[in-house]
Amino acid sequence: NERIQEHACVALRNLSMHPRCKLQMVQDGVMEPLVGLMRSPLEVIQEHTVVCIRNLSMALDNVVTIMENDALPPLIGMLRHHDPKIQEHAAVAIRNLSVHDECEAKVVSEGAL
């Protein structure tokens, strides 16, 4: 149900703002469902999901796991979204991913620039 997905995304977005939750969420496997939700046809779900990934990507310890869960291709796709807020959140998430030495080359080779 899309309404339940939206509420779940809002809850995850809120949790992802708290420093103690950032690592725990990724360790507990939140990335796979978030990557799937980025492909939702609903813009509100896309926005909440991209913001959540942006927040999670601020913790350097999460970056490799985010990349391993194939979050980069949908984030790159969001750079062409018609909503500038979603574009901005995706750009910040990609920037956060690119600062990690192991991920920098992949960000470039995937076409994020």
N, C-alpha and C positions, 0 to 999 in steps of 0.2 A: 504494500500500500504506500503510495507516494507521500501521504501525510505523515505516516510513521517514519519514513525515510527522512523527511524534512526535520522532524523533531529530533531524531537521532543525530542528524548532522549539526543541529544547533547545540545539542548537548556536547558533542565531540569538539565543536568549535570553542565552546566555553571552557571545557577542560583543557584544551590545548594551549590556553593562555597561561596556565599555571606552571611555573618551572618544575615543580615536583612531578607533574603529570606528563610532561613532554616525553621523557625517556620511558616511563612506564607504559604509556599508550603504545609506543612503537614496539617495545619488548613484548607486549601482550598481543601483537598482531593486527593492529588497527589499519596498517597500510593497505593490505589487500582489499578490504571493503571500501576504503576511501578512494583508491584508484578506480574501482568499479563505479562508484558514485559520481566521479568526475564526468563519466559518460552519460549521466542522466539527461533526459531531454528537458528537465525542469531547471530553469536558470537559477532559481533560489537554492536548489540543492547543489548546483555547480559552484555557486558563490561560497556557500558555507564550507564545502569540501576544499576548495582552493585555499580559502583562508586558514582552515585547519592545517593543511599541508604546509602552508607558509609558516604558521606558528611552530609546527613540529620541526621544520627545517632550520629553525634558529638554534637548535641544540646540535652542535657539531657531531656529537655521538650518534645522532639519528640519520645523518646524511647518507651514509653507505647503505643502510637498510632501506631508506626511501628510494634510492637509486636501484637497488636490487629488486624492488617491488614494481619496477617499470612505471614509476610515477612521471618520469621525464617526458615521454611522448605526449600524454594528454595535457601536461602543463604547457608544452610548446604549442599544442593546438589551441590552448586558451589564450595565447598571445594574439590570436586572430579573432577572438570573440568580439561581438558587437558592443558589449558592455565594457566601458573603459575601467570600471572598478575591478572586474574580473581579470582584465588584461594586466592591470597593475599588481594585483595579488599574485598572479602567475609569474610575472617578471621578478618580483621580490623572492618568491620561492626558488626560482631558477638561479637567481643571484646567490642565494644562500647555499644552494647545492654546489655551485661552481667554485666556492672558496675552499672546498675540501680537495686536497692534493690528488686523491684517488679518483675524483669525479670530474675534475676540471676538463680533461681531454674529452670525456664522454659528452659533456654538455656541449662542447664545440662540435664534435663529430655528429651529434644528433641534430644539429642545425638550429640551436637555440640562439645563435648570434645573427 
